[in-house]
Amino acid sequence: MIPILDLEKIYSEYEMTFQSSQISKEQVEIIKRIDEIIQKLDTGDASGGGFNSWTIDQLILAKQKLDRYADCLSEYITFHQSRSNFAYAWRKFEYAGDWQPMKTALKNETSEKVTDTTIKMSLDKKFAPEHFYSLFHRTRADFLLMKIDSINKHSYTISDRVRELQRQFRANELDRQLEVPQYQK
């Protein structure tokens, strides 16, 4: 069994290779922008508190940006899902095609009976890189889906806050209209 620390190192190496070769700089930049907007909504910026202190215009602008970024993320999700699905299907067909040749090769290597389990283990080892390729793309697609869920939750919260600010504005306007001028008393 591989010790956890060694496994973590192996994972990190695969992840770094995947990120440098399969994740575009634009995708990374969009995630950073999303995180910045969400951070400002949650904790505020240098000028004050979180989104409760923002004007309607600021809230609407933030929501529009998040919605546009969600559209971009959808394209990246499609990219990663398609790579994962293709790798899975390709591996499955190759696996089936390599079954008999692997069985023959294993029979030639040993005098013992070759079992289905032995063949499967050999094929799993042979196709491990394709499995990891598929796994990392699937994981990235899942990560991006979680980002879109976060955007949707924040968009909903922003919309609620905008409606509340509009309600408060209408109530204040009504109060001003109902005030009786001093000279009419």
C-alpha positions as a Markdown table, in Angstrom:
| # | Residue | x | y | z |
|---|---|---|---|---|
| 1 | Met | 0.0 | 0.0 | 0.0 |
| 2 | Ile | 1.2 | 3.5 | -0.9 |
| 3 | Pro | 1.6 | 5.8 | 2.1 |
| 4 | Ile | -0.8 | 8.7 | 2.2 |
| 5 | Leu | 2.0 | 11.3 | 1.8 |
| 6 | Asp | 3.4 | 9.6 | -1.3 |
| 7 | Leu | -0.1 | 9.3 | -2.7 |
| 8 | Glu | -0.6 | 13.0 | -2.1 |
| 9 | Lys | 2.6 | 13.8 | -3.9 |
| 10 | Ile | 1.6 | 11.6 | -6.9 |
| 11 | Tyr | -1.8 | 13.3 | -7.0 |
| 12 | Ser | -0.3 | 16.8 | -6.8 |
| 13 | Glu | 2.1 | 15.9 | -9.7 |
| 14 | Tyr | -0.8 | 14.7 | -11.9 |
| 15 | Glu | -2.9 | 17.7 | -10.9 |
| 16 | Met | -0.2 | 20.2 | -11.8 |
| 17 | Thr | 0.4 | 18.5 | -15.2 |
| 18 | Phe | -3.4 | 18.5 | -15.8 |
| 19 | Gln | -3.8 | 22.1 | -14.8 |
| 20 | Ser | -0.9 | 23.3 | -17.0 |
| 21 | Ser | -2.0 | 21.4 | -20.0 |
| 22 | Gln | -5.8 | 21.2 | -19.9 |
| 23 | Ile | -7.0 | 24.4 | -18.1 |
| 24 | Ser | -6.7 | 27.6 | -20.1 |
| 25 | Lys | -5.4 | 30.8 | -18.6 |
| 26 | Glu | -8.7 | 32.4 | -19.4 |
| 27 | Gln | -10.6 | 29.8 | -17.4 |
| 28 | Val | -8.3 | 30.5 | -14.4 |
| 29 | Glu | -8.8 | 34.3 | -14.8 |
| 30 | Ile | -12.6 | 33.9 | -14.9 |
| 31 | Ile | -12.5 | 31.9 | -11.7 |
| 32 | Lys | -10.3 | 34.6 | -10.0 |
| 33 | Arg | -12.8 | 37.3 | -11.1 |
| 34 | Ile | -15.7 | 35.3 | -9.8 |
| 35 | Asp | -14.0 | 34.7 | -6.5 |
| 36 | Glu | -13.1 | 38.5 | -6.2 |
| 37 | Ile | -16.8 | 39.5 | -6.8 |
| 38 | Ile | -18.1 | 36.9 | -4.3 |
| 39 | Gln | -15.5 | 38.0 | -1.7 |
| 40 | Lys | -16.5 | 41.6 | -2.1 |
| 41 | Leu | -20.2 | 40.7 | -1.8 |
| 42 | Asp | -19.5 | 38.7 | 1.4 |
| 43 | Thr | -17.0 | 40.9 | 3.2 |
| 44 | Gly | -17.0 | 44.2 | 1.4 |
| 45 | Asp | -14.2 | 46.2 | 0.0 |
| 46 | Ala | -12.0 | 49.0 | 1.2 |
| 47 | Ser | -15.0 | 51.5 | 1.1 |
| 48 | Gly | -17.2 | 49.6 | 3.5 |
| 49 | Gly | -19.2 | 46.5 | 4.4 |
| 50 | Gly | -20.6 | 43.7 | 2.3 |
| 51 | Phe | -23.4 | 43.8 | -0.2 |
| 52 | Asn | -25.9 | 45.2 | 2.3 |
| 53 | Ser | -24.1 | 48.6 | 2.0 |
| 54 | Trp | -24.1 | 48.5 | -1.8 |
| 55 | Thr | -26.4 | 50.6 | -4.0 |
| 56 | Ile | -28.9 | 49.0 | -6.4 |
| 57 | Asp | -26.6 | 49.9 | -9.3 |
| 58 | Gln | -23.6 | 48.2 | -7.7 |
| 59 | Leu | -25.6 | 45.1 | -7.0 |
| 60 | Ile | -27.0 | 44.9 | -10.5 |
| 61 | Leu | -23.6 | 45.3 | -12.0 |
| 62 | Ala | -22.2 | 42.5 | -9.8 |
| 63 | Lys | -25.1 | 40.2 | -10.7 |
| 64 | Gln | -24.6 | 41.0 | -14.4 |
| 65 | Lys | -20.9 | 40.2 | -14.2 |
| 66 | Leu | -21.5 | 36.9 | -12.3 |
| 67 | Asp | -24.2 | 35.9 | -14.9 |
| 68 | Arg | -21.8 | 36.5 | -17.8 |
| 69 | Tyr | -19.0 | 34.6 | -16.1 |
| 70 | Ala | -21.5 | 31.7 | -15.5 |
| 71 | Asp | -22.1 | 31.6 | -19.2 |
| 72 | Cys | -18.3 | 31.3 | -19.8 |
| 73 | Leu | -18.1 | 28.5 | -17.2 |
| 74 | Ser | -20.8 | 26.6 | -19.0 |
| 75 | Glu | -18.5 | 26.4 | -22.1 |
| 76 | Tyr | -15.6 | 25.1 | -20.0 |
| 77 | Ile | -17.9 | 22.5 | -18.3 |
| 78 | Thr | -18.8 | 21.3 | -21.8 |
| 79 | Phe | -15.2 | 21.1 | -22.7 |
| 80 | His | -14.2 | 19.1 | -19.6 |
| 81 | Gln | -17.3 | 16.8 | -19.7 |
| 82 | Ser | -16.7 | 16.0 | -23.4 |
| 83 | Arg | -13.0 | 15.1 | -22.7 |
| 84 | Ser | -14.0 | 12.9 | -19.8 |
| 85 | Asn | -16.8 | 11.1 | -21.8 |
| 86 | Phe | -14.5 | 10.6 | -24.8 |
| 87 | Ala | -11.7 | 9.2 | -22.7 |
| 88 | Tyr | -14.2 | 6.8 | -20.9 |
| 89 | Ala | -15.6 | 5.6 | -24.2 |
| 90 | Trp | -12.2 | 5.3 | -25.9 |
| 91 | Arg | -10.8 | 3.4 | -22.9 |
| 92 | Lys | -13.8 | 1.0 | -22.9 |
| 93 | Phe | -13.4 | 0.2 | -26.6 |
| 94 | Glu | -9.7 | -0.2 | -26.4 |
| 95 | Tyr | -10.0 | -2.3 | -23.3 |
| 96 | Ala | -12.4 | -4.7 | -25.1 |
| 97 | Gly | -10.1 | -4.9 | -28.1 |
| 98 | Asp | -7.1 | -5.6 | -25.9 |
| 99 | Trp | -8.7 | -8.3 | -23.8 |
| 100 | Gln | -7.8 | -11.3 | -26.0 |
| 101 | Pro | -4.2 | -10.0 | -26.9 |
| 102 | Met | -3.6 | -9.4 | -23.2 |
| 103 | Lys | -4.9 | -12.9 | -22.3 |
| 104 | Thr | -2.6 | -14.4 | -24.9 |
| 105 | Ala | 0.4 | -12.4 | -23.7 |
| 106 | Leu | -0.2 | -13.4 | -20.1 |
| 107 | Lys | -0.5 | -17.0 | -21.1 |
| 108 | Asn | 2.8 | -16.8 | -22.9 |
| 109 | Glu | 4.5 | -15.2 | -19.8 |
| 110 | Thr | 3.3 | -17.8 | -17.2 |
| 111 | Ser | 2.6 | -21.4 | -17.0 |
| 112 | Glu | -0.3 | -20.8 | -14.6 |
| 113 | Lys | -3.9 | -20.4 | -15.6 |
| 114 | Val | -4.8 | -16.8 | -16.6 |
| 115 | Thr | -7.9 | -15.6 | -14.9 |
| 116 | Asp | -10.3 | -12.8 | -15.9 |
| 117 | Thr | -9.1 | -11.0 | -12.8 |
| 118 | Thr | -5.5 | -11.1 | -13.9 |
| 119 | Ile | -6.4 | -9.9 | -17.3 |
| 120 | Lys | -8.5 | -7.0 | -15.9 |
| 121 | Met | -5.7 | -6.0 | -13.5 |
| 122 | Ser | -3.2 | -5.9 | -16.4 |
| 123 | Leu | -5.6 | -3.9 | -18.6 |
| 124 | Asp | -6.4 | -1.5 | -15.7 |
| 125 | Lys | -2.7 | -0.8 | -15.3 |
| 126 | Lys | -2.2 | -0.3 | -19.0 |
| 127 | Phe | -5.1 | 2.2 | -19.2 |
| 128 | Ala | -4.4 | 4.0 | -16.0 |
| 129 | Pro | -3.3 | 7.3 | -17.7 |
| 130 | Glu | -6.5 | 7.5 | -19.7 |
| 131 | His | -8.5 | 6.8 | -16.5 |
| 132 | Phe | -6.7 | 9.7 | -14.7 |
| 133 | Tyr | -7.2 | 11.9 | -17.7 |
| 134 | Ser | -10.9 | 11.2 | -17.6 |
| 135 | Leu | -11.0 | 11.6 | -13.8 |
| 136 | Phe | -9.4 | 15.0 | -13.8 |
| 137 | His | -11.6 | 16.3 | -16.5 |
| 138 | Arg | -14.7 | 15.0 | -14.6 |
| 139 | Thr | -13.4 | 16.6 | -11.4 |
| 140 | Arg | -12.8 | 19.9 | -13.1 |
| 141 | Ala | -16.3 | 19.9 | -14.6 |
| 142 | Asp | -17.7 | 19.2 | -11.2 |
| 143 | Phe | -15.7 | 22.0 | -9.7 |
| 144 | Leu | -17.0 | 24.4 | -12.3 |
| 145 | Leu | -20.6 | 23.2 | -11.7 |
| 146 | Met | -20.1 | 24.1 | -8.0 |
| 147 | Lys | -18.9 | 27.5 | -9.0 |
| 148 | Ile | -22.1 | 28.0 | -11.1 |
| 149 | Asp | -24.2 | 26.9 | -8.1 |
| 150 | Ser | -22.4 | 29.5 | -6.0 |
| 151 | Ile | -23.0 | 32.1 | -8.6 |
| 152 | Asn | -26.7 | 31.2 | -8.8 |
| 153 | Lys | -27.0 | 31.5 | -5.0 |
| 154 | His | -25.3 | 34.8 | -4.9 |
| 155 | Ser | -27.5 | 36.1 | -7.9 |
| 156 | Tyr | -30.6 | 35.1 | -6.0 |
| 157 | Thr | -29.4 | 36.9 | -2.9 |
| 158 | Ile | -28.5 | 40.0 | -4.9 |
| 159 | Ser | -32.0 | 39.9 | -6.5 |
| 160 | Asp | -33.6 | 39.7 | -3.1 |
| 161 | Arg | -31.5 | 42.6 | -1.8 |
| 162 | Val | -32.4 | 44.7 | -4.9 |
| 163 | Arg | -36.1 | 44.0 | -4.4 |
| 164 | Glu | -35.8 | 45.0 | -0.7 |
| 165 | Leu | -34.0 | 48.3 | -1.7 |
| 166 | Gln | -36.7 | 49.0 | -4.3 |
| 167 | Arg | -39.4 | 48.4 | -1.7 |
| 168 | Gln | -37.6 | 50.7 | 0.8 |
| 169 | Phe | -37.3 | 53.4 | -1.9 |
| 170 | Arg | -41.0 | 53.2 | -2.8 |
| 171 | Ala | -42.0 | 53.3 | 0.9 |
| 172 | Asn | -39.8 | 56.4 | 1.4 |
| 173 | Glu | -41.3 | 58.0 | -1.6 |
| 174 | Leu | -44.8 | 57.3 | -0.4 |
| 175 | Asp | -43.9 | 58.8 | 3.0 |
| 176 | Arg | -42.6 | 62.0 | 1.4 |
| 177 | Gln | -45.8 | 62.3 | -0.7 |
| 178 | Leu | -47.9 | 61.9 | 2.4 |
| 179 | Glu | -46.1 | 64.5 | 4.4 |
| 180 | Val | -48.2 | 67.6 | 4.8 |
| 181 | Pro | -46.4 | 70.9 | 4.2 |
| 182 | Gln | -46.1 | 73.2 | 7.2 |
| 183 | Tyr | -47.9 | 76.1 | 5.6 |
| 184 | Gln | -51.0 | 74.0 | 5.1 |
| 185 | Lys | -51.6 | 73.4 | 8.8 |
